[in-house]
Amino acid sequence: MSEEKNNAEAREGVDFIRAKIMADNASGRFGGRVHTRFPPEPNGYLHLGHAKSICLNFGVAREFNGQCNLRFDDTNPTKEEVEYVESIKEDVRWLGGDWEDREFYASSYFDKLYEYAEELIKMGKAYVDDLSADEIRAYRGTLTEPGKESPWRNRSVEENLDLFRRMKAGEFPDGSKVLRAKIDMASPNVVMRDPTIYRIRHAHHHRTGDKWCIYPMYDFTHPLSDSIEGITHSLCTLEFVNNREFYNWVLETLNVYHPEQTEFARLNLTHTILSKRKLIQLVQSGVVSGWDDPRMPTLCAMRRRGVPPEALHEFCRRIGMARSDSTVEYSLLEFCIREYLNAHTARWMAVLDPVRVIVDNFPEDGEEVFEMPLHPEDPSYGTRTVRFTREFYIERDDFRMDPPGKYHRLAPGREVRLRYAFLVTCTSAVLNEDGSVREIHCTYDPASRGGQSPDGRKVKGTIHWVSAKYGVPAKARLYDHLFAMDNPADVPEGKTFLDNVNPDSLREVDIVLEEAMKSLPVGETVQFERMGYFCKDRDSTEDLAVFNRTITLRDTWAKIASKGSM
């Protein structure tokens, strides 16, 4: 059995990463320190896949009384922006990540990285190459064939130093030269076939300005940044497993402090794209309104949609850490969101598809006032005051002229309970020319105040309502998956993932709210009774509130998909 498996099985219920850290601490490795880092590239907004890494790196640091750095690996000035830096910091804070005073940037190490590059040249371990990017790829070989050495590979140390310094001085155009590590063009690991470690890029950097026109490659910067910061455990996703050999080569060749890189499976989620390159396409093509469009899997979109950070922590805990890639059902994320919101949100009544109801035996100017709980299972939430009037709205779906079997809501001759109010019986309905219901007429039982049956008669149906006189008009955005299929990246030839966008991913409707809901603050998530969880959006105005549906009360998507309506 391998050492890694032994570590993973060291304690039941502990994942292999934590087991490895426990073993390192027990052996005295790194002096018992645990120091991790979350190292995003500031070239886009963070998404759900990053949430897994944030929870892991900051979580491990907390659990082992260690530290976690926030480091921006900002080595590509053409794709990085201050906007992304600020959004990343906001997202990490939202998820509970606390880097204290340890906010670092790879760009802060550019001088030291340049010195390391010169040191490799002096050791005969790096050379300036004049091959183009396409030629380098062609010379690299394949998984079954060794690579071919560049004709510039055996330049002298003096020539390489001179050329590299002239690259730094800006004498050469972009793409004309690169600095490559001199390792082994026949290595079975293609990554080790003289990888590029510096390229020329005459571009303004968001932190260093125009000081540099050569920039280190990510795979060179990453291990040295970890070393400079004294990281103990460099936790990476599986796509870096082949890069680990180069990670180790850089640190060992330069004889500097050596953290350990350990890989874990990245998050793959059904109905979801977790690629910054593709997410940028969604934004730039106008498929979504921006990075925080609530249909996006970005953390800022989750926040705007009303998803609580605690639900993402629970989701990451449930999926755990694995060494092999797999795909997680989106329904698990939804379950975690529902579970948290069910226990932590106030209840209100809102009608999403309103039809007017008139209680003919209720006084025209009459009102009844009810105190309704804001959470039926948690009295600490308190109550709110709701006024009942002769005319009110119910959901159109809560009435049928010709009800099907087992339909327990309102219909001609049927009696239902109005939530916390009265029992009402439908006497008639007025229809439009197209057969749709214009208004419903009922009578109420005055003795049923509070929705109680005065004589013990059974009333199966309970529906919610909103006063027509005091109800507040608003808008609701109803979201479904942005991609209808399980794997949206799986497309036939001639198509792109954009062809898999679900045309019904957003529907906006006019709704009616309880009057007190007008004062809810932007960003607050509540339950619309029987209808789902909704978050008040920043697009709300003083005159018109806008609510984003966070999630339905049940996994209705699975039922819809099983009926083949996709």
N, C-alpha and C positions, 0 to 999 in steps of 0.2 A: 504494500500500500504506500502511495506517495506521501511525502511530508505534508503536502497541501491537504490531502484527504484526512491525514491524521489530525491536522489542525482543525479542520472543519468538524470533525467528530469529537473534538476535545470536550465539548459540553453540549448536551442535548438542547436544541432550540436556539443555538447561537449560529449565525451564518458564518460562512468561511472567512469573510473579511475580519469580523470581530474576533473569531477564533485565532486568526493569524496574529492580530494585534495582542491578544492575550498571551499567546505563545512568545511573542517578541518581548513583552514586558516581563514574563516569567524568566526568560533567559538573560535579561539585562540589556538586550539590544537597544540601541539608541538611549541608553541610560534610563530606560523606563519612560521616556518622553513619548507623547503622541501629539504630532503636529501635522495637520492636514491642510488642504487648500482647495478652494473652489476657483478654477481658472478659466472663466469664459473668455471667448474672443468677442470684443465689442463690435460685431458686424451684423447684429440683428437683435431682436427681442428674445428673451428666454421663453421656453415652452415647457410642456409637461415632462419631457425627458430630462430637462435641467432640474426640475423639482426633485427627481429621484436622486440626482447627484448632490443637490443642496442638502436634502434631508440626511443623506449618508455622511457627507464630509463634516457638516456642522454637528450632526447627531453623534458621530463617533467622537468628535472632540469633546462634547459635553459629557458623554458617558464615561470617558477615560480621563476626565479632568485635564484635558489638553487644550490646544488652541487650533483655530482654523483661520487661515488667511483668505481674504478676497483678493485675487490677483487677476488683472486684465492682461491677457496675452495679446498685446496690441502690436503685432509685427507686420501687419498688412495695411498701410495707410490708405490705400485706394478703396477699402471697403469698411473702414471704421469711422464712427462718428461719436461726438460727445453725447448726442441724444441716446445712443445705445448704452453708453456708460451709465448715464443717470437712470435709465429705465432698469438696468440690471441691478443697481444698488437698491432701487425701490422694491423690486421683486424679491430680492434676497431678504431684505428687512421684513417684508410682508410675510414671508415664510418663517420668520423667527431667527434668521441667521444673524449672528452678532460677531463681526470681525474686529470690534473695538477699534484700536488704532492701527490695525494691520491691513491697510488698504495699499496694495502694491500694484505696480505696472511693469511689465517686461521692458517697456521703453526706458524705464529708469536704469536698466542694466545694460543699455546699448554700448556704453563705453567699455564695460567689463567684458561683454560678449565679444566685442571687437578684439580686445586683448587676447581672449581665449582663441579666437580664430587665427590671429597672428602666431600664437604659440603652437598651434597645430601645424601651420606652415613651416615653422622653424624645425619642428620635429619630423618633417617630411610626411606628415599625415593629412595634408590638404594641398590642393593645387587649384590654380585659376584655369578654367576651361572656356574655350571659345566656341564650343558646339552650341547650336541653337537648342531650344527646348524640345523641338521635334526630333532633332538628331540625338539628343540625350536619351529620349524615350526609345528610339530605334536601337541605340547601342546597348541599352540595358538588358536586352534579351527577354526570355520568357520564363515561365515556371519550369519548363523542361529543357531549355537551352541557356547556356551561360551568356553573360554579356560580353561586349567587346570593349577593350580599352580605348579611351579617347587618345587621339594623336597628341594631345597637349598634356597627357597625364604625367610625363616624365620631365617636365620643366624643372629647372633648378630651384632650390630654395630662394636664392637671390632674385631670380626672375619672378617667382610667384609673389614674393613680398612686394616687389616693385609694382607689379600689376595690381595687386590687391589695394595697395595704398593709393594708386592712381584711380582705381574704382571708387574708393572713398572720397577722393578729391573731385570727382565728377567729370573725369575726362572721357568716359565712355557712355554711349547711349544705352537705354533700357534694352535688355535682352542680348546684348553683345557679348557679355562675359558673366560667368558665375564662379563662385568658389565651391569646390566639392571636397568632401572628405575622401581620403584615399584609403580604401579598405580592401574590397575583394570583389572584382567583377564576375567571379565565378561562384559567389556565395549562393547557397540554396535559398536563402532569404533575399528576395529581390530588393528589399529595403536597404540591405547592406552593400549594394553595388554602387559604391561611390555616390552617396546621396548629396544633393545640393544643400549647402548650409548658408550661403549668402547669395542674394541676387540684387541687381541694379534696379532701382525704382525711383525715378525722379518725381517724387510726390510729396505733398505737404502732409505732415503727420499732426494729428490733433493735439499732441502733447509736446513733441520735440520740434515742431515747425519745419524749417528747411535745413536743419543742422545735418541731416543724413540723406544721402541718396542711395545708400546700400542698406538693406534690411536683412536681418537673420531669419532663416526659415523656422517655422514652428517647431519642428522636430529637434532642432539644435537649441532653440531658446528654452524649450520646456524643461528638459532635465537640468540645465544650468540654473534656471530660475528656481527650481525646487531646491537645488544644492545651496544657492546663495541664501535662501530663506530658512534653511535648516529643516525642511520638511522631512518627516520620518516616513510617512506612508502616502505615496503618490497613487491615488485611486482613480483609475481611468476606465472608460468603457472598452468593450472588446475589440473595437476597430483599431485600437492601439497595441494589440497583443504582438503583432509582427514588428512594431516599432520599438518594443522593449529592448531588443538586442542592440539597436542603435543608441537608445537611451543609456544603456549600460556602457557601451563602447565610448561614448563621449565622456562620461564621468570617470571611467577607468583610465582612459588614455591621458586625460588631463590631470589625473590623480587628485581629484577634489572630493569633498564630502559626498557620500553616495546614499540618497534615499532609496526606498524600494518601491518599484511600480507594481501594482496589482490591478488586474482587470476584472470587471464585472459586466454582466449583460446590460445593454442599453434597454430603454423602454420602447416596446412596440405596442401600439394600441389600435384596435380595430376601428374602422371608419375615420382614421386620423392620419394626417401627414405630420411627421416630426422631423422635418428637414428645413433648416433655415433658408436654404436656397429656394426650395419650393414655396415656403411661406412668403418669401419676398415676392415671388411670382404672383401669388394670390393677391398681395397688396398692390403691386404695380399694375396688374391687369385689371384692377377694379372689381374683381369677383367679390371682395370684401371691402368694407369701408375704411379699414386701417388695421394696424397691428392689434388693436384692442377691440376689434369687432367681436362680439360675444360668441360668434361661431368658430373663432380661431382657437387653437390649442395653446396659445401663448398665456403666460401667467397673468399679464395685464388684462387679457380678455376674460380669463377665469374670474379675476377680481371684479371686473365691470359687470359680469353676469351674475355676481352674487355668490360665487363659490367660496366657502370659508377655507382659510389656510389649514385649519385643523382637519378638514376632510382630506386634503391632499397628503398631510402627514400620515393619516390612517391608511390611505390608499397605498402609499409607499411602504408602510409597514407590512401591509397584507401581501403585496407582491414579492417582498423580500429581495434577497440578493442571490443571484445564480451565476454560473460560469458559462452557460450557453444561452443563446438568444431564443426567445419565445414571444408569442403575441398574447397580450392581455385583452380580455373582453372589456369593451367600454362600459358594459353594464356594471362591472365591479366598481369603477370610478363613480358611477351614478349611485350605486348602493351606499358608498361611503358618504357622498354628499347628502343623500336623503337621511341617512342615519343621524348625521350631526344636526342637520336643519330641523328634523322632527323634534329634537330635544331642546333646541336653542332658538326657536323663532316664534314670534307672536302670531296669532291667528286673526285674520280679518275676513270680511265678506266682500267679494268683488264679482261682478257679473260680466263675463267675457263676450257673450252673444245675447244681448238683452232683448226680452219681449215684455211688454207692459201687462201688468195684472191689475184689475180694478176690483176691490172688495165692495160689492154693492150695498151690503148692510152695515158698513162702517161709516161713521159720520164724515162728511166731506172735509171739514176742517179739523177733524179729530186727530189726536196724536197719542200714542202710548210710548213710554220711555222704558227701555230695558238696559240693565247692567249686564254686559256679557263678558265672560272671562277672556283674557288675551292668550291664555294657554290652559287647556282643560285639565292638564296634569301637573301644572306648576303654578300654584297661587301667587308666587312671588312676582309674576308678570303683571298682576293686577287686573283691572277691568277697564272697559271703555263703555261709553254711553251711546246707545243706538236708538234712533227714533223711528217708530213704525207709523206709517200713514196709509191712507185709503188706497193710494196707488203706489206700486213698487215694481221692480224688475226682477225677473228670474231668468235662468238660462233657457234659451230656446229649446235646448235638448232635454229640459226637464218637463216638457209638455208634449203629449201626443194626442192627436184627434182619434187615432185608431191604434191603441197601444198593443205592442206584441206581448207574448206570454212572459211572465216574470218581470213585467215592467211595473215598478212600485212608485213611480213618480206621478205627476199631475196629468189627468185626463178627464174628459167629461164624466161627471158623476163620481169621480175619485176624490178621496180626502187625503191630504198630506200634511206633514208638520213643517211649518216654517221655522227655521233654526232659531231657537230661544224665544219665539214669538207666540204664534197661535196655530191652531188647526184650521185649515181652509178647505173648502170643497168646490170644485169647478162646476159651474152651472152652464156656461156656454163659452163660445169663442167666436171672434169676428175674423174672417179670412180676407186676404187680399185677392185680387183677380187671378193671380197665379197660384192660388191655393195655399200660400204661406200664411202664417198666423200673424194678424195685426195686433190683436189684444185679447186677453183672456178675462172672463168674468167669474168671480167667486163669491162665496159667502164665508164668514168666519164664525167660529164658536167663541163668544166672549168669555165663556167659562174655562177656556183652554189656555189662559194666559201662561206664558213660559213654555208653551208647547206640550203641556200636560193633557192627558185624556181625562176629563172630569168624571166620566162614568166607567173608566177602565177599558174602553174599547181599543182594539189594536189598530194602530196606524203604522204601516210598514215604512212608508217613504218619508225622508227628511230632506228638504232642499234649502238652499241659501237664497237670500234676497237682498235687495238694496232699495231703500226708499226713493221713489221718483222725485219727491220734493227736495230731499236733502242729499241725494246722491251726487257724486262729483264725477264729471266726465273726464276720461283719461284715455291713454293709448297703451296697448300691450304688444310687445314683440314676442312672437311665439317661435321658438327655435327648434329645429331638428338637426340631425347630423349634417355637416357640410358636405360629406361624402356618403352616398347611400350604400356603397358596397364595402365589404369587410376590409379589403386591401386596395385603397384608391390608387396606389402606385402601379398596380397590375393593369396594364393597358395593352391593347393589341397594336400591331405595327401601324404607323401612320396617325396614332392618337397620342394625346398626352394626359397626364393626370387631371388637367383642367376639364377634360371632357367628362370626367366622372363627378363633377360638382352636382350636388342635389339641387334641382331647381325649386324644391319646396322647403329649403332649409330655413327660410324666414317668411313669416306671415305677420302683418301688422293689422290689429283690429281695434275698433273703438269699444271701450269698456266703461263700466260705471262702478265707482268705489264708494265705500262708506265715507261719510263726510269728514271724519277725523283723520282719514288717511292722507288728506291733502298736506298735512304738516309733517309727514314722515321725512326724515332727512335723506338726501341723495346718498346712495350706497348701502342703505339698509335693506336687508333681505327679510321678507315675511312670507307667511303662508296665506295664500288665498284659499279659504276653506273649500275643499273638494276639488280645487282646480290646479294646485301646484304651488311651487315656491317662486317668488318674484322679487326682483331687486329694483329699487328706484334708480333710474338712469340719470346721468349728468345732463342729458338733453331735455330734462324736465324744465318747465318754466313756471312762473307764478300762476299762470292761467291753465296750464295743461301738464299734468304729470305723465311721465313715460316710464313704464315698467318692463324690464327684461325678464322673460321666464328663465329662471335658473335651471329648473328641472321639474318634471311632472311628479305627481304623487306616486305613480307606479311605473314600471318598465313597459309603457305602452308600445314602444318602438318594436320590441321583440314580437308582440302580438300582431302588429301591423305587418312586419316582414314575413311572419309565418303564414300569413294569408295570401302572400304573393302580390301584394298591392304595390310593391316596389317596381 
